[in-house]
Amino acid sequence: MATAKNIAIDGPVASGKTSVGLSLAERLGYLFLDTGVMYRAAAWAAVKAGLDINDEQAVSDLTTKVKIEIEKPSVADGRSNDILVDGVDVTWEIRKDYVNDNVSQVSTYKQVRQILTEQQRQFGQKGNVVMVGRDIGTIVLPDADLKVFLKASVEERARRRYDEDKKRKGQADYQQILDNMTQRDATDSSRKVAPLVAAPDAVVIDTDGKSKDKVVEEIYQLALKSG
């Protein structure tokens, strides 16, 4: 039985894309690529360079210059990949609040998306990849063998992120996470360039109340039938 070689998994923040996609990739022996980290890396670079995040041209120009690398994890600290910007390991730094506060804005910029989308397509064209993000099935890999869109209520997603932050950092503010996530959903869904929407031919899976293993199994079975 043929298996899907390109698997696109989209969905809003904390819908389970990363954990599900990583487990699925491991099960299939595929490369895992969370495209969202590339936008986080671009946002991190812009902030560190002291740029005005609202200056679209300056942020875009910087993105053309920085080198973003995604490699297999070199440290067993829970990371799914090593994320480097110009050789600097920013894997955990790009998860901090100051990046969270700016990444949605950076991701609305047309030139930034064009630059990073082309890099992402190069990974996808090689095959044997599980790629997760917000526009994989619609923009990055519109011809993917299998497209999945994960959804969950904003309250459920905020709880997941709260538990994750509490475990990793020892403290977290649920209301702040919920407010930020609600705002980010609005920004991601209403942006003019590559808005967050399910591809017409995507399989939509509601992850509320479902375990990660159950969702992975569901997509795995779809993959076996989509080659």
C-alpha positions in Angstrom: 0.0 0.0 0.0 1.4 3.4 -1.0 1.9 6.0 1.8 1.6 9.7 1.5 5.0 11.2 1.0 4.1 14.8 1.7 1.8 15.4 4.7 0.6 18.9 5.5 -0.9 19.6 8.9 -2.4 23.0 9.6 -4.2 24.6 12.5 -4.2 27.4 15.0 -1.7 27.8 17.8 -1.7 24.9 20.3 -4.1 22.8 18.3 -1.7 19.9 18.6 0.1 20.3 15.3 3.6 20.0 16.7 3.2 17.1 19.1 1.0 15.2 16.6 3.2 16.0 13.6 6.4 15.0 15.4 5.0 11.7 16.6 3.6 11.0 13.1 7.0 11.7 11.5 8.7 9.4 13.9 6.3 6.7 13.2 6.7 7.0 9.5 10.4 7.7 9.6 9.9 11.1 8.0 11.5 14.5 8.4 9.5 16.7 10.8 9.3 20.4 10.0 7.3 23.0 12.0 7.3 26.0 9.7 6.1 28.3 12.5 9.6 28.3 14.0 10.9 30.0 10.9 8.6 32.9 11.4 9.6 33.0 15.1 13.2 33.0 14.1 12.6 35.9 11.7 10.8 37.8 14.5 13.6 37.1 17.0 16.1 38.4 14.5 14.1 41.6 13.9 13.7 42.3 17.7 17.4 41.6 18.4 18.4 43.9 15.5 16.4 46.7 17.2 14.0 47.0 14.3 10.5 48.5 14.5 8.3 45.4 14.0 5.8 47.6 12.1 8.4 48.5 9.5 7.5 45.9 7.0 10.4 46.7 4.6 13.1 46.7 7.2 11.9 43.3 8.6 11.6 41.9 5.1 15.1 43.1 4.2 16.5 41.5 7.3 14.8 38.2 6.6 16.5 38.0 3.2 19.9 38.3 4.9 19.6 36.0 7.9 20.3 32.3 7.6 17.7 30.1 9.3 18.7 26.5 9.8 16.5 23.6 11.1 18.4 20.5 12.1 17.8 17.3 14.1 17.9 17.9 17.9 21.4 17.9 19.4 20.3 18.3 23.0 17.8 16.0 24.8 15.8 18.9 26.4 12.5 18.3 24.8 13.2 20.1 21.6 12.0 18.7 18.3 14.7 20.4 16.2 17.7 22.7 16.6 16.7 26.1 15.4 19.7 28.3 14.5 19.8 31.9 13.2 23.2 32.8 11.7 24.7 30.0 13.7 23.1 31.0 17.0 20.9 28.3 18.8 17.6 30.1 19.4 15.5 27.0 19.9 14.0 28.0 23.2 14.6 31.8 22.9 12.0 32.0 20.1 9.4 30.6 22.5 9.7 33.6 24.8 6.9 36.2 25.3 8.7 39.0 23.4 8.7 36.7 20.3 5.1 35.6 20.9 4.1 39.2 20.9 5.7 40.0 17.5 5.6 36.8 15.4 2.0 37.3 14.1 2.8 40.7 12.8 6.0 39.5 11.1 4.1 36.6 9.5 1.7 39.1 7.8 4.5 40.5 5.6 4.2 39.4 2.0 8.0 39.3 1.3 8.8 37.5 4.6 6.3 34.8 3.7 7.6 34.5 0.1 11.2 34.1 1.4 10.3 31.5 4.0 7.7 29.7 1.9 10.3 29.0 -0.8 12.6 27.5 1.7 9.8 25.3 3.1 8.8 24.1 -0.4 12.3 22.9 -0.9 11.9 20.6 2.1 8.5 19.4 0.9 9.7 18.6 -2.6 12.2 16.2 -1.3 9.3 14.0 0.1 9.0 11.9 3.2 8.1 15.0 5.3 5.5 15.9 7.8 5.2 19.7 7.6 3.1 21.6 10.1 2.0 25.3 10.1 -0.8 27.6 9.2 -0.7 27.7 5.4 0.9 24.4 4.4 -2.0 22.8 2.6 -3.2 26.1 1.1 0.1 27.9 0.1 3.3 26.0 0.8 2.4 22.5 -0.4 -1.0 22.8 -2.2 -0.3 19.5 -4.0 0.5 17.5 -0.8 -0.6 13.9 -0.8 -2.4 14.4 2.5 -3.7 17.6 4.0 -5.0 17.7 7.6 -6.5 20.7 9.5 -6.5 20.3 13.3 -8.9 22.4 15.3 -9.8 22.9 19.0 -11.5 25.5 21.1 -9.4 28.4 22.2 -10.0 27.5 25.8 -8.7 24.0 25.3 -5.7 25.3 23.4 -4.9 28.0 26.1 -5.1 25.2 28.8 -2.6 23.1 26.8 -0.2 26.0 26.5 -0.6 26.9 30.1 0.2 23.3 31.2 3.2 23.3 28.8 4.6 26.6 30.1 4.0 25.7 33.7 5.9 22.5 33.3 8.8 24.1 31.5 9.0 27.5 33.3 7.4 26.7 36.6 4.8 29.4 36.2 2.2 30.6 33.7 -0.8 33.0 33.5 -3.8 31.3 32.0 -5.8 34.4 31.3 -2.9 36.1 29.6 -2.3 33.1 27.5 -6.0 33.0 26.6 -6.1 36.7 25.7 -2.9 36.5 23.6 -4.2 33.3 21.8 -7.6 34.9 21.0 -5.8 37.9 19.6 -3.4 35.8 17.6 -6.3 33.7 16.2 -7.9 36.9 14.9 -4.7 38.2 13.4 -3.8 34.8 11.7 -7.4 34.3 10.3 -7.8 37.9 9.0 -4.4 38.6 7.4 -4.5 39.4 3.7 -1.5 37.2 2.9 -2.0 33.4 3.5 -4.7 33.6 6.2 -5.3 30.6 8.5 -7.9 28.5 6.7 -8.4 24.9 6.0 -7.7 23.8 2.4 -10.8 22.8 0.6 -9.6 19.2 0.4 -8.2 19.0 3.9 -9.4 16.5 6.4 -10.6 18.5 9.4 -10.0 16.8 12.8 -11.3 18.3 16.1 -8.8 17.5 18.8 -10.9 18.6 21.8 -11.0 15.7 24.2 -8.8 13.5 22.1 -5.4 12.2 23.1 -2.4 12.8 21.0 -2.0 9.1 20.3 -5.6 8.9 19.0 -5.1 11.8 16.6 -1.8 10.4 15.4 -3.4 7.1 14.7 -6.2 8.7 12.8 -3.8 10.6 10.5 -1.5 7.6 10.2 -4.4 5.6 8.7 -5.2 8.4 6.4 -1.6 8.5 5.3 -1.6 4.8 4.4 -4.6 5.5 2.1 -3.3 8.7 0.5 -0.1 7.7 -1.3 
